[in-house]
Amino acid sequence: MLAPPLQRLVTELSKLPGIGNRTAQRLAFHVLRASDGDARALAQAIIDVKEKITLCEICFNLAEGPKCAICLDERRDLSVLCVVEEPNDVIPIERTHEFRGRYHVLGGALSPIDGVEPEDLRLAQLYRRVTDGVGEVVLATNPTTTGEATALHIAGELHRVAPQVTVTRLASGLPVGGDLEYADEVTLGRAFSGRRTL
């Protein structure tokens, strides 16, 4: 029904996460209606991302060059390291303006069912970094089964290879503005176990 170049664009757009066929068609028609300059700018932005974005040689966050902006920032606290699963996990933490340390991006989470073993993650690099003046490691893996397993594995290894380092985990529980009646048992249980004095 669609001309082959337009159908190819729809097919490629529908490969993006969260984009179904109808949304891909709307986006393709939007690109078709866009000015030549806007369409070329979009195409060039995609090319630039693929050609210019690499992983930071220190923390494995996204970077344009050998080091990311966070590792280049000398105002950051070198003694605190926040461990996350993927580069996109850094963004929400940075938006809070609460964390002033550095990061370590694992590149995933342990999942033996999916074939992701400890050697598939950047754990060896983490353990090497921890021996260089780090006083606290904040485990900010996702509160999923794989994220919890990864955090427990890292905590156990850190206690073994760097017993002087404090290992902490992000608190989890009820969201701000949430109602108790809508909370599941696991979330409510974590809120109780992580309660604090006021």
C-alpha positions as CSV (number, residue, x, y, z in Angstrom):
1,M,0.0,0.0,0.0
2,L,2.8,2.4,0.8
3,A,5.6,3.4,-1.6
4,P,8.7,1.2,-0.9
5,P,10.9,4.0,0.6
6,L,8.0,5.1,2.9
7,Q,7.3,1.4,3.9
8,R,11.1,1.0,4.6
9,L,11.0,4.0,7.0
10,V,7.9,2.6,8.7
11,T,9.6,-0.8,9.1
12,E,12.8,0.8,10.6
13,L,10.9,3.1,12.9
14,S,8.7,0.2,14.2
15,K,11.9,-1.5,15.4
16,L,12.3,1.3,18.1
17,P,11.1,0.3,21.6
18,G,7.6,1.4,22.3
19,I,6.8,2.2,18.7
20,G,4.1,0.1,17.1
21,N,3.2,0.0,13.4
22,R,0.6,2.8,13.6
23,T,2.9,5.1,15.5
24,A,5.7,4.3,13.1
25,Q,3.4,5.3,10.2
26,R,2.5,8.6,11.9
27,L,6.2,9.3,12.4
28,A,7.1,8.4,8.8
29,F,4.4,10.7,7.5
30,H,5.6,13.4,9.8
31,V,9.1,13.0,8.4
32,L,7.7,13.0,4.9
33,R,5.9,16.4,5.6
34,A,9.0,17.9,7.3
35,S,11.2,20.3,5.5
36,D,14.3,18.8,3.8
37,G,16.5,20.6,6.4
38,D,14.6,19.0,9.3
39,A,14.7,15.6,7.8
40,R,18.4,15.8,7.0
41,A,19.1,17.1,10.6
42,L,17.3,14.1,12.0
43,A,19.2,11.7,9.8
44,Q,22.5,13.4,10.7
45,A,21.7,13.3,14.4
46,I,21.2,9.5,14.1
47,I,24.5,9.1,12.2
48,D,26.4,11.3,14.7
49,V,25.1,9.3,17.7
50,K,26.3,6.1,16.1
51,E,29.7,7.5,15.0
52,K,30.6,9.8,17.9
53,I,29.2,8.3,21.1
54,T,31.5,5.8,22.9
55,L,31.9,4.5,26.4
56,C,33.9,6.3,29.0
57,E,37.2,4.5,29.6
58,I,36.8,5.0,33.4
59,C,33.2,4.5,34.3
60,F,31.6,3.2,31.0
61,N,29.0,5.9,30.8
62,L,28.3,7.4,27.4
63,A,30.9,9.8,26.2
64,E,32.0,11.9,23.3
65,G,35.7,11.2,23.6
66,P,37.7,9.0,25.9
67,K,36.1,10.3,29.2
68,C,32.6,11.3,30.0
69,A,31.7,14.8,31.4
70,I,31.2,13.4,34.9
71,C,34.6,11.8,35.0
72,L,36.1,15.0,33.7
73,D,34.4,17.1,36.4
74,E,37.1,17.7,39.1
75,R,34.4,18.8,41.6
76,R,33.1,15.3,41.9
77,D,33.7,13.3,45.0
78,L,36.2,10.5,44.1
79,S,35.5,8.6,47.4
80,V,31.9,7.8,46.5
81,L,31.0,5.5,43.6
82,C,27.4,4.8,42.4
83,V,27.0,1.5,40.5
84,V,24.2,1.4,37.9
85,E,23.2,-1.2,35.3
86,E,23.1,0.9,32.1
87,P,24.2,4.4,31.0
88,N,20.5,5.6,30.9
89,D,20.3,4.9,34.7
90,V,22.7,7.8,35.3
91,I,20.3,10.4,34.0
92,P,17.5,10.1,36.7
93,I,20.1,10.1,39.5
94,E,21.8,13.2,38.1
95,R,18.4,14.9,37.8
96,T,18.0,14.7,41.6
97,H,21.1,16.9,42.2
98,E,21.7,14.8,45.3
99,F,24.6,12.6,44.2
100,R,28.0,14.3,43.7
101,G,30.2,11.2,43.4
102,R,31.2,9.2,40.3
103,Y,29.6,6.3,38.6
104,H,30.3,2.8,37.4
105,V,28.1,1.4,34.7
106,L,28.0,-2.4,34.7
107,G,26.5,-3.0,31.2
108,G,23.6,-5.1,32.5
109,A,22.5,-7.3,35.4
110,L,23.2,-10.8,36.4
111,S,20.7,-13.2,34.8
112,P,21.9,-16.8,34.5
113,I,18.6,-17.7,32.7
114,D,19.5,-15.2,30.0
115,G,23.2,-16.2,30.0
116,V,24.5,-13.1,31.7
117,E,27.2,-14.2,34.2
118,P,29.6,-12.1,36.3
119,E,32.3,-12.2,33.7
120,D,29.8,-10.6,31.2
121,L,29.6,-7.4,33.3
122,R,32.2,-4.8,34.1
123,L,32.7,-6.2,37.6
124,A,36.5,-6.7,37.4
125,Q,36.9,-3.0,36.5
126,L,34.7,-2.0,39.5
127,Y,36.7,-4.0,41.9
128,R,39.9,-2.4,40.6
129,R,38.4,1.1,41.0
130,V,37.3,0.4,44.5
131,T,40.9,-0.2,45.7
132,D,41.8,3.3,44.6
133,G,40.6,5.6,47.4
134,V,36.9,4.8,47.3
135,G,35.2,4.9,50.7
136,E,31.6,4.1,49.8
137,V,29.9,2.2,47.0
138,V,26.2,2.9,46.4
139,L,24.5,0.0,44.7
140,A,21.8,1.6,42.5
141,T,20.8,-1.4,40.4
142,N,17.1,-1.8,39.5
143,P,14.8,-3.2,42.2
144,T,14.1,-6.2,40.1
145,T,15.0,-9.8,40.7
146,T,18.1,-9.5,38.4
147,G,19.0,-6.1,39.9
148,E,18.7,-7.5,43.5
149,A,20.8,-10.5,42.6
150,T,23.5,-8.3,41.0
151,A,23.6,-6.0,44.1
152,L,23.9,-9.0,46.5
153,H,26.7,-10.5,44.3
154,I,28.6,-7.2,44.2
155,A,28.2,-6.6,47.9
156,G,29.6,-10.0,48.8
157,E,32.6,-9.5,46.5
158,L,33.2,-6.0,47.8
159,H,33.2,-7.2,51.4
160,R,35.8,-9.8,50.3
161,V,38.1,-7.7,48.1
162,A,37.7,-4.3,49.9
163,P,36.5,-4.8,53.4
164,Q,37.3,-1.1,54.3
165,V,34.7,0.1,51.8
166,T,31.1,0.9,53.0
167,V,28.5,-0.7,50.7
168,T,25.1,0.9,50.6
169,R,21.9,0.2,48.6
170,L,19.3,2.8,47.4
171,A,16.2,2.7,49.6
172,S,13.0,1.4,48.0
173,G,9.4,1.5,49.1
174,L,6.4,3.7,48.7
175,P,6.5,6.5,46.0
176,V,5.8,10.0,47.1
177,G,2.1,10.7,46.6
178,G,1.2,7.1,46.5
179,D,-1.7,5.5,48.5
180,L,-1.2,2.5,50.7
181,E,-4.2,0.7,49.3
182,Y,-2.5,0.5,45.9
183,A,0.9,-0.7,47.1
184,D,1.8,-4.4,46.6
185,E,3.1,-6.5,49.4
186,V,6.8,-6.4,48.3
187,T,6.9,-2.7,48.0
188,L,5.1,-2.2,51.3
189,G,7.4,-4.7,53.0
190,R,10.5,-2.8,51.7
191,A,9.0,0.4,53.0
192,F,8.6,-1.1,56.4
193,S,12.2,-2.6,56.5
194,G,13.6,0.7,55.3
195,R,11.7,3.0,57.7
196,R,13.7,5.7,59.4
197,T,13.4,7.9,62.5
198,L,11.9,11.3,62.1
